[in-house]
Amino acid sequence: MGALNSKSATLARNASVDAKAAATWKGNTDAQGTDERTFSGMQAPYVLPNDVKEGNRLNLQHHLIRQQFGGPNYFGVTGEQLKKGLTVLDIGCGSGIWLAEMHRDFPAGSYFGADISTTAFAETFKDLAGSDKIQLVEGNVLERLPFGDNTFDFVHQQFLVYGVPEAKWPHVIAEIHRVLKPGGVADLIEPVALFSNHDTPSKLEADMRRILNDLFKARGINVSIAWDLAGMIRKDGRFADIIERKKQAPFGWGGETGDLWKMDGGKVMASLKPFMSSALGIPAEEWESTMEKFLSDASKNRAYMNIIRVTASKLQ
């Protein structure tokens, strides 16, 4: 598997999570000061940045998700329905690329994006959208979305697992139900954020998974909650036509798609550096070498990420 420097190897074996630091970290600055990023620092547990670099990564991730499911940007509704003009919401809209592409393909619709910050990706969003039929509003699904009951025909949400505490998922599902019209459709896509392997994972991979799991657990986040997404929607009891689809995204193997997922994963890990180093006390130089080894091991051992997509319609 190649050599890992002794400091990083010791770190991987012995690192433990400062639960208080992990739970209270606000993300206002890079703890190392070497790659300054912008974080929300707001009333949400989301730990990834909200800057131009993150907007570009989200755009790459969006295209990979679409490619992974081998279809359009939407499941649960038809192109014919969308051509007639639906009222559509994207929760946690980020850079706005999903909204922009939906508007491009189905200009008759009305499109809304809700995010905890509408300024974070403003420049990226402006370049992608360029239409007054796409409206951004500040809204936190962990509290109450700024829309009335029975407003939307179609609600989309993807990859919010890093920002939704496990105890809040029933509320998120209830909010989606509230803003959907009777018969309206929800299309939710979430990853199982800890990688699995086709081959035996290295010790470093196993250690990093443990550390990541503990870090997010300290913030109340279950990074494997996607496995329970369909079950939680069924438990809500107010949805029908619940369909679960599962895909495996290769990480650094299996061709170009795997290489791009590895690139995305590397960018996520780089973005998490201030969060993780704050909780673990990892010096910047050790972080870089440890992450390089982790990514290399994950590719060699055919790591993959499970992605769960659930569609459901609000009962009439």
N, C-alpha and C positions, 0 to 999 in steps of 0.2 A: 504493500500500500504506500510505500515511500516513507521517508523520515519526517517527523514533526519535531520542531525544536523543543527542547526539554521544558522550557517554561510553559509553553502552550500545552504540552502533553500533561504536565502536572496540573495545569488549570482545568483541563478537560476532566481529569479524574476526580479532582477535589472541589471544583466550583460548587458553591451553594448560593441560593437566591436570598438576597436581602428583601424579605417580603414587604417590609414597610416602604423601602425605596421603590420597589416595583409598583406597589399599590398607589403611591402618592405622586409618582413622577408626572410632571405636567408637560414635558416636552417643549419648553420655551426656548431652549438652546441646545446645541450639541455639547455634551458633557466634556468631550475632548477638545473642542475648539478647533478641530482640524478640517472639518468639512461641514460648515455651518448650514443647517437646514431650518426650514420654518415649520413649526408644529402648531396645532390649534391652541393648546393650552386652555381649552374651553371646558364646558360642563359635559364632557363625554370621555369615556375611557379609551378612545381611539388613540393608537400609539404611532401610526405612520404619519409622515409629513404631509403638509398641504401646500406644496410649492410647485414650481414649474417642472423640476426634475420628477416629482411624483406624478404630476399630470402626464408627462411623457410615458412614464412606466405604466400608468393606468391605461393609456391608449394601446400600448403593446399587449397588456393583459387582456383587454377587451377583444382584440383580434384573435388572440390565442383561444379564448373561451368560445368565441364563435366558431373557429376552426375545429375545436375539440368536439363540439356537438354536431358538426357537419351540416349546419343548416342556417337559417336566417337569424336575425336578432331577437326573434320572438317565438315562443311556444305557447300553446293554449288558445291562441286566436289565429285567424286566417288572414292571408293577404287580402282577400276580398273584403273582409270586415274592415281592415285598416284602410283600404282604398276609399271607403265611404266616409272615413273621418271619425276616429275615436278620440276620446279624451284620455290622455296617457300621463302617468306619473312615474318618474324614476326616483326611487328613494336612495339617498347617498349617491347623488349623481356625479360627484367628483369632477372630472374634466369636461363632462357633458358629451363625450363622444357617442354614447349610445343614443342619446336624444337627437344629436345632430344627424346620425345615420338614419334613424327612424323618420325624421322629418324629410330628409333627402328622398327616401324611398316612398314615403306616404305623406305628401305635403298637405293633404286635406285635413289631417288630424291637428289637435291642439295638444301641445306638449309642455309638461311642467317638470322641473327638477327641484328636489328638496335636499339640502345639505346643511350641516351645522355652520358652514361658512360659505357664502356666495362670492367672496372676494378671492379666495385662495387660488382658484384656477381661472380667474376672470379672463386673462389674456389668452390662455389656451382655448377656453370656451368660445370667446369671440371669434377666434380664427376658424373654429370648427363649425359654428352654428350660423351666425350672420342672418338670423331671422327673428322677427318680432313674434313669431308663432311658438317660440321656445321661451318659456319664462322660468327664471330661477328665483327661488324663495329660500330664505333661511328657515330651516325646520329641523327639529330633532325628533326622530321617531321613537327615541327612548322616553320622550315626554308626550307631546301631542303635536301632530302635524297641523300646519296652519291651513287646513282645508275643511270644508263642511262634510257632513255625512253624505254618503251616496253620490260622490262627485265623479269618480273615474270609471271608465270602461276597462282599463288595463293598467295594472301596477307591476312595475319591474323593480327588482332589487338584486344586486350581485356583490358577493365578496365583502360583506359587512361583518364577517365573523370576528375580525380583530377589534371591533368597536361595540359589540353587543354583549353585555354580561349575561351569563346563563339564566339568571333569574328574571331577566327582562324579555326573553324571547316570547313568552305568552302575551306580553303587552304589545310587542312589535306585531305579532300576528293579529291581535285584536285591533290595532290601529289600521293595519292593511284592510281588515274586514270593514272597519267603520267607513273608510273613505271610498271603498269600492261600491259601485252601484249593484243592486241585485242582479245576479247573472254575470257580473264583471269578473275578470280573470286576473289572478296573481301568478307571476312567473318569477320564482326565487332560485338563485344559483349561489351555492355556498361551498367552499372547499373544506375538506378535512385537513386542517392546516399543518398537521404533523405528517411527514412523509412516511410511506411504507416502502418496502424493498422486495424485489423479486429474489435477490440474493441476500446472503447474510450481511447485515449492516456492520460497519466498523464500530469500534469502541467510541470513537469520536462522534460518529453519527448518533449513536444511542445516547451519549452524554448530552449532546446538543438538543436532542428531542426532549430529554428530561428537563433541561434547563428552560427551554422555551415553554414547555407545558407548565412548569412551576411559576415562571414569570407571569404568564397570562392568568393562571389560576389565582395568583395573588391579587389580580384586578377583577376577579370574579368571572373571567372569560373561559369558557370551555371551547378549546380550539378544535374539538372533534364533534361539536354539536350538530354538524350537518347530517350525521348519521340519524339523528332524531327528528330532523325537520319535518318529514312527512307525518311522523307520529304525532308531533305537536299540533300540526294543522288538523289532523283527524280528531285529536283530543279537544280542540276548540269546539268542534261540533257544529260549526256554521258554514262549512264548505262542502262542496260536492266535486265529483270528477277529479279526485286527487291522483295525480300520476307522478311517479318518481323515476328519474332517469339517472344513471350512474356512468361516469367516464373516468378513465385513468390517464392522467397527464404525465408522460415520461419526463424525467429530469436529467437531461444531458445525454440521452441515448435514444436510438430509434429514428435518427434523421434530424432534419432541420427543425421540426416542431419541438423535439426534445431539447435541442440546443437553445431554442428561444425560451422555453420554459425555464431552463437553467439560468439563462440571462435574467429573466424576470425574478427568479428566486434569489439570485445574487444581489439584485437591486433591493429586494425586500430586506435581506439580511444587512446590507449596507445601511439602509434606512433605519433599521432597528438598533444600530450600533449605540447611539446615545442612550436609548432606553435600556438595552441589555448591559452596556458597560457601566451605567449608573447603578444598576442593581448588583452587578458582579464585580465591579472594580477592575475591569480588564483594561490595561494600557492600550492605547491606539495601535502601537506597533505589534503587539501580541494579537489583537483582534484581527488585523488584516491577515496574518499568517494562519491563524486558526480557521478563519472563514475560507481561505483558499483551500486548505486541506479538507475541510468539511464538504465543500462543493465538489472537489475532486473525488472523494470517497463516495459521495452520493451518486455520481455518474457511473463510477466503476461498478457499484453494487446495484445498479438499475433501480434507483429510487423512483418513486412515482407519487403523485398527489391524487387522491380521490376527489372528484368533483360531483356534487349532488345537485340535481335540478328538479324542482318540484313545481308543478302547475296545479292550480285549484280554482274553482269558480265559487263565488259567493252564492249561497242558496237564495232562490227567488222568494 
